[in-house]
């Protein structure tokens, strides 16, 4: 087991590590969602909410299989967050990351114009911003990695040309998933897709934590 993995297991889901700044962060997330719900009630367009919930759900799924990697190898997950946090929820996930990704989909959706018919650099603007936000997230991850806050252990998931593209693809899936769900034609289909996404992630965690007794 790597040193980063051992450190990440310390205080895992330990509520005694909670810090008071979690409360205002939670309030900010609630405020953003309530504003979007208020706008959706007036316009009938719930896509900002769907984008936010979808992106967070995809990240939840990614963090789950990343935890499975650690549990199966007992060596390291693809990415590990061993540093200080108000609450470490998985070996590669913490409460601060969760707050950020809970609103990232809304940020992305609100970047696109209401008409969503424009093109930027010959790309449809919705896909252009998928690429931009994915690239920006990779840039932030690189900074976190250089600072030792986010550890990449495997050679194919590191600060190299090949590794960067894999990390980029992971982030691309977050924003592309949010876009694709909002493009579904009916609200029922959108809710069904989101329910399936969360259902898979929850089931994987129940199997790992409840049935198999894995710790990640």
NORKAHU-V283035 format. One record per pair of residues at least 6 apart in sequence whose ideal C-beta (glycine too) atoms are under 7 Angstrom apart, sorted by the first residue. I is the first residue (numbers start at 1). J is the second residue. Records with the same first field share a line. If there is no record, write none. Layout:
I: J + J
This chain:
1: 74 + 75
2: 75 + 76 + 153
4: 76 + 80 + 82 + 151
5: 70 + 76 + 80 + 91
7: 82
8: 80 + 81 + 82 + 88 + 91
9: 91 + 215
11: 17 + 88
12: 88
13: 88 + 89
17: 86 + 87
18: 86 + 87
19: 86
21: 86
22: 86 + 95
25: 99
29: 99 + 102 + 103
32: 103 + 106
33: 49
36: 48 + 49 + 106
37: 49
40: 46 + 48 + 49
46: 187
47: 109 + 182
48: 106 + 109 + 110
50: 181 + 182 + 190 + 194
51: 105 + 106 + 108 + 109 + 178 + 182
52: 102 + 103 + 105 + 106
53: 194
54: 105 + 177 + 178 + 181 + 194 + 197
55: 101 + 104 + 105 + 174 + 175 + 177 + 178
56: 101 + 102 + 105
57: 194 + 197 + 198 + 201
58: 173 + 174 + 177 + 197
59: 101 + 174
60: 201
61: 197 + 200 + 201
62: 170
63: 90 + 92 + 93
64: 201 + 204 + 205
66: 77 + 78 + 79 + 92
67: 77 + 90 + 91 + 92 + 208 + 216
68: 208
69: 77 + 78
70: 76 + 77 + 91 + 216
71: 208 + 214 + 216
76: 153
77: 91 + 92
78: 154 + 157
79: 92 + 150 + 151 + 152 + 157
80: 91 + 92 + 151 + 153
81: 88 + 92 + 93 + 94 + 149 + 150
82: 151
83: 148 + 149
85: 94 + 95 + 96
86: 95 + 96
87: 94 + 95
88: 94
89: 95 + 98
90: 216
91: 216
105: 178
108: 129 + 133 + 175 + 178
109: 178 + 182
111: 129
112: 125 + 126 + 129
113: 125
116: 125 + 126
118: 125
119: 125
120: 128
121: 128
126: 179
130: 172 + 175 + 176 + 179
133: 175
134: 168 + 171 + 172 + 175
135: 168
137: 171
138: 164 + 167 + 168 + 171
141: 150 + 167
142: 159
144: 150
145: 152 + 159
152: 158
156: 162 + 163 + 166
157: 163 + 166 + 167
181: 190 + 193 + 194
184: 190 + 193
208: 214 + 216
